[in-house]
Amino acid sequence: MFEVIVKRKILKSIEKMPETIQKKMVNLVEDLRSKGPIRSEWPNFSKLGKDHYHCHLANKWVACWFCEKDSTIIEVTYAGSRENAPY
């Protein structure tokens, strides 16, 4: 079991997403919590760099997260439109 941290700034960004995308984000967080940071079953999942990952929630929407090796803490670092994604 992993602890998933979603800071207030990210929550505010999620609130601006369409409801269907918000539900996908909830599903992603549940997957991260129960299965860990490597979520290759999610669309366009990839490693962005050392301990950083991302996937697409939909064509226009992405989520990014960070998890140090051997840690049980995952931090969602971005959730929003692809055009503003930090990669």
PyMOL commands that set and color helices and strands:
alter all, ss='L'
color gray80, all
select helices_A, chain A and resi 8-15+19-35+82-84
alter helices_A, ss='H'
color red, helices_A
select strands_A, chain A and resi 3-6+46-49+52-56+61-66+73-81
alter strands_A, ss='S'
color yellow, strands_A
deselect
rebuild
show_as cartoon
